[in-house]
Amino acid sequence: MRSSNANWDRRLNLYGFNAEGEPTAATRRNNALGPVAYAPPDARCELADEITAMHQGNGEPKRLLDGFRDSVVLLPLIEGHAWSAEWGGVRWLYAFSGELELTAFLRSRGGATGEEGQEYVRAAGAQLLDVVIPEVGEPAGVALDVGSRRPMLFPPVAGIVPNAVAVDVRGMA
């Protein structure tokens, strides 16, 4: 599914990235988060371990969030726009922890996994939560590894996204 909100699609579409999905020089220079789309080599393993722990009922939410923020995820694109869906009054941005997870999702949906493949960009979890989500213009969160045995949602609430766009804080000031 593609967002029906063309305005946020335009802002999200490769937000801070070039056509190859790499951060632009301006993004690297101006981004207070540091280099986007680059993460410590062990960040993906830490995130996977914490997701497993959460699904087993003994994970630590702060470690999960920190692991996501430190990780690089894949954002599939449909006609140049981030793939997302609306559910429960929230725009969920699809993100995947790796190519295997993205491919499994695409196969389950009958999507392109052959030679032409699926177009996607890489983004740091922190970049998604702190920069992209506030640009959406409606309540938005991240749905990580949807369709897998271990999906994880990062909803638009305080402590995950900036307070200005957190649904549990808005209108309270």
TORKOL-4160 file (C-alpha; in steps of 0.2 Angstrom, whole numbers, padded with zeros to 4 digits, m for minus):
173
<pt num="1" X="0000" Y="0000" Z="0000"/>
<pt num="2" X="0005" Y="0018" Z="m0003"/>
<pt num="3" X="0001" Y="0033" Z="0007"/>
<pt num="4" X="m0014" Y="0043" Z="0000"/>
<pt num="5" X="m0006" Y="0058" Z="0008"/>
<pt num="6" X="0005" Y="0064" Z="m0007"/>
<pt num="7" X="0012" Y="0079" Z="0003"/>
<pt num="8" X="0021" Y="0068" Z="0016"/>
<pt num="9" X="0026" Y="0055" Z="0003"/>
<pt num="10" X="0035" Y="0069" Z="m0006"/>
<pt num="11" X="0044" Y="0074" Z="0010"/>
<pt num="12" X="0047" Y="0056" Z="0015"/>
<pt num="13" X="0052" Y="0050" Z="m0003"/>
<pt num="14" X="0071" Y="0048" Z="m0001"/>
<pt num="15" X="0071" Y="0061" Z="0013"/>
<pt num="16" X="0089" Y="0066" Z="0015"/>
<pt num="17" X="0095" Y="0052" Z="0003"/>
<pt num="18" X="0101" Y="0052" Z="m0015"/>
<pt num="19" X="0094" Y="0041" Z="m0028"/>
<pt num="20" X="0105" Y="0026" Z="m0023"/>
<pt num="21" X="0098" Y="0027" Z="m0005"/>
<pt num="22" X="0113" Y="0034" Z="0003"/>
<pt num="23" X="0113" Y="0050" Z="0014"/>
<pt num="24" X="0116" Y="0066" Z="0005"/>
<pt num="25" X="0131" Y="0076" Z="0009"/>
<pt num="26" X="0120" Y="0089" Z="0016"/>
<pt num="27" X="0111" Y="0076" Z="0027"/>
<pt num="28" X="0128" Y="0070" Z="0034"/>
<pt num="29" X="0134" Y="0088" Z="0037"/>
<pt num="30" X="0118" Y="0094" Z="0045"/>
<pt num="31" X="0111" Y="0079" Z="0054"/>
<pt num="32" X="0113" Y="0080" Z="0073"/>
<pt num="33" X="0110" Y="0062" Z="0074"/>
<pt num="34" X="0127" Y="0059" Z="0065"/>
<pt num="35" X="0129" Y="0049" Z="0049"/>
<pt num="36" X="0112" Y="0041" Z="0044"/>
<pt num="37" X="0111" Y="0024" Z="0036"/>
<pt num="38" X="0126" Y="0018" Z="0045"/>
<pt num="39" X="0126" Y="0008" Z="0061"/>
<pt num="40" X="0138" Y="m0002" Z="0072"/>
<pt num="41" X="0141" Y="m0019" Z="0064"/>
<pt num="42" X="0133" Y="m0028" Z="0079"/>
<pt num="43" X="0118" Y="m0017" Z="0080"/>
<pt num="44" X="0107" Y="m0028" Z="0070"/>
<pt num="45" X="0112" Y="m0043" Z="0081"/>
<pt num="46" X="0107" Y="m0033" Z="0096"/>
<pt num="47" X="0091" Y="m0028" Z="0089"/>
<pt num="48" X="0087" Y="m0046" Z="0084"/>
<pt num="49" X="0091" Y="m0052" Z="0101"/>
<pt num="50" X="0080" Y="m0039" Z="0110"/>
<pt num="51" X="0065" Y="m0043" Z="0098"/>
<pt num="52" X="0067" Y="m0061" Z="0102"/>
<pt num="53" X="0067" Y="m0057" Z="0121"/>
<pt num="54" X="0052" Y="m0046" Z="0119"/>
<pt num="55" X="0042" Y="m0060" Z="0110"/>
<pt num="56" X="0048" Y="m0072" Z="0124"/>
<pt num="57" X="0041" Y="m0060" Z="0137"/>
<pt num="58" X="0058" Y="m0055" Z="0145"/>
<pt num="59" X="0064" Y="m0041" Z="0134"/>
<pt num="60" X="0068" Y="m0024" Z="0140"/>
<pt num="61" X="0059" Y="m0010" Z="0131"/>
<pt num="62" X="0073" Y="0003" Z="0133"/>
<pt num="63" X="0086" Y="m0009" Z="0125"/>
<pt num="64" X="0074" Y="m0013" Z="0111"/>
<pt num="65" X="0071" Y="0005" Z="0107"/>
<pt num="66" X="0090" Y="0009" Z="0108"/>
<pt num="67" X="0094" Y="m0006" Z="0097"/>
<pt num="68" X="0081" Y="0000" Z="0084"/>
<pt num="69" X="0088" Y="0018" Z="0085"/>
<pt num="70" X="0106" Y="0011" Z="0082"/>
<pt num="71" X="0101" Y="0000" Z="0068"/>
<pt num="72" X="0100" Y="0002" Z="0049"/>
<pt num="73" X="0083" Y="m0004" Z="0042"/>
<pt num="74" X="0077" Y="m0006" Z="0024"/>
<pt num="75" X="0062" Y="0005" Z="0018"/>
<pt num="76" X="0053" Y="m0003" Z="0003"/>
<pt num="77" X="0047" Y="0009" Z="m0010"/>
<pt num="78" X="0032" Y="0008" Z="m0021"/>
<pt num="79" X="0034" Y="0020" Z="m0037"/>
<pt num="80" X="0047" Y="0030" Z="m0027"/>
<pt num="81" X="0036" Y="0032" Z="m0011"/>
<pt num="82" X="0038" Y="0023" Z="0006"/>
<pt num="83" X="0027" Y="0008" Z="0008"/>
<pt num="84" X="0015" Y="0011" Z="0022"/>
<pt num="85" X="m0002" Y="0007" Z="0028"/>
<pt num="86" X="m0015" Y="0015" Z="0039"/>
<pt num="87" X="m0022" Y="0005" Z="0054"/>
<pt num="88" X="m0030" Y="0010" Z="0070"/>
<pt num="89" X="m0029" Y="0029" Z="0065"/>
<pt num="90" X="m0010" Y="0027" Z="0063"/>
<pt num="91" X="0001" Y="0028" Z="0047"/>
<pt num="92" X="0013" Y="0013" Z="0049"/>
<pt num="93" X="0029" Y="0015" Z="0039"/>
<pt num="94" X="0035" Y="m0002" Z="0034"/>
<pt num="95" X="0053" Y="m0006" Z="0038"/>
<pt num="96" X="0063" Y="m0022" Z="0038"/>
<pt num="97" X="0079" Y="m0027" Z="0048"/>
<pt num="98" X="0087" Y="m0035" Z="0033"/>
<pt num="99" X="0085" Y="m0041" Z="0015"/>
<pt num="100" X="0079" Y="m0059" Z="0020"/>
<pt num="101" X="0065" Y="m0051" Z="0030"/>
<pt num="102" X="0060" Y="m0039" Z="0016"/>
<pt num="103" X="0060" Y="m0054" Z="0004"/>
<pt num="104" X="0049" Y="m0065" Z="0015"/>
<pt num="105" X="0037" Y="m0051" Z="0016"/>
<pt num="106" X="0037" Y="m0048" Z="m0003"/>
<pt num="107" X="0034" Y="m0066" Z="m0006"/>
<pt num="108" X="0020" Y="m0067" Z="0006"/>
<pt num="109" X="0012" Y="m0053" Z="m0004"/>
<pt num="110" X="0016" Y="m0059" Z="m0021"/>
<pt num="111" X="0029" Y="m0045" Z="m0024"/>
<pt num="112" X="0044" Y="m0043" Z="m0035"/>
<pt num="113" X="0059" Y="m0053" Z="m0028"/>
<pt num="114" X="0067" Y="m0058" Z="m0045"/>
<pt num="115" X="0080" Y="m0050" Z="m0055"/>
<pt num="116" X="0071" Y="m0033" Z="m0055"/>
<pt num="117" X="0070" Y="m0034" Z="m0036"/>
<pt num="118" X="0061" Y="m0022" Z="m0024"/>
<pt num="119" X="0067" Y="m0004" Z="m0023"/>
<pt num="120" X="0071" Y="0001" Z="m0006"/>
<pt num="121" X="0082" Y="0014" Z="0004"/>
<pt num="122" X="0092" Y="0011" Z="0020"/>
<pt num="123" X="0089" Y="0022" Z="0035"/>
<pt num="124" X="0094" Y="0023" Z="0053"/>
<pt num="125" X="0081" Y="0019" Z="0065"/>
<pt num="126" X="0084" Y="0036" Z="0074"/>
<pt num="127" X="0082" Y="0045" Z="0058"/>
<pt num="128" X="0065" Y="0037" Z="0055"/>
<pt num="129" X="0059" Y="0041" Z="0073"/>
<pt num="130" X="0066" Y="0058" Z="0075"/>
<pt num="131" X="0066" Y="0066" Z="0058"/>
<pt num="132" X="0054" Y="0056" Z="0046"/>
<pt num="133" X="0040" Y="0052" Z="0057"/>
<pt num="134" X="0037" Y="0071" Z="0062"/>
<pt num="135" X="0036" Y="0075" Z="0044"/>
<pt num="136" X="0022" Y="0063" Z="0040"/>
<pt num="137" X="0008" Y="0076" Z="0046"/>
<pt num="138" X="m0003" Y="0063" Z="0054"/>
<pt num="139" X="0000" Y="0050" Z="0068"/>
<pt num="140" X="0014" Y="0038" Z="0062"/>
<pt num="141" X="0024" Y="0024" Z="0068"/>
<pt num="142" X="0036" Y="0011" Z="0062"/>
<pt num="143" X="0031" Y="m0007" Z="0058"/>
<pt num="144" X="0047" Y="m0017" Z="0058"/>
<pt num="145" X="0047" Y="m0034" Z="0050"/>
<pt num="146" X="0028" Y="m0035" Z="0047"/>
<pt num="147" X="0023" Y="m0052" Z="0041"/>
<pt num="148" X="0037" Y="m0061" Z="0050"/>
<pt num="149" X="0037" Y="m0072" Z="0065"/>
<pt num="150" X="0044" Y="m0058" Z="0075"/>
<pt num="151" X="0036" Y="m0041" Z="0070"/>
<pt num="152" X="0038" Y="m0026" Z="0081"/>
<pt num="153" X="0029" Y="m0010" Z="0082"/>
<pt num="154" X="0036" Y="0007" Z="0087"/>
<pt num="155" X="0020" Y="0018" Z="0090"/>
<pt num="156" X="0019" Y="0037" Z="0090"/>
<pt num="157" X="0020" Y="0039" Z="0109"/>
<pt num="158" X="0032" Y="0049" Z="0120"/>
<pt num="159" X="0048" Y="0041" Z="0123"/>
<pt num="160" X="0048" Y="0033" Z="0105"/>
<pt num="161" X="0045" Y="0049" Z="0094"/>
<pt num="162" X="0047" Y="0067" Z="0098"/>
<pt num="163" X="0034" Y="0074" Z="0110"/>
<pt num="164" X="0027" Y="0086" Z="0097"/>
<pt num="165" X="0020" Y="0071" Z="0087"/>
<pt num="166" X="0017" Y="0059" Z="0101"/>
<pt num="167" X="m0002" Y="0055" Z="0102"/>
<pt num="168" X="m0001" Y="0053" Z="0121"/>
<pt num="169" X="0006" Y="0070" Z="0123"/>
<pt num="170" X="m0003" Y="0081" Z="0110"/>
<pt num="171" X="m0015" Y="0093" Z="0116"/>
<pt num="172" X="m0009" Y="0092" Z="0134"/>
<pt num="173" X="0002" Y="0107" Z="0134"/>
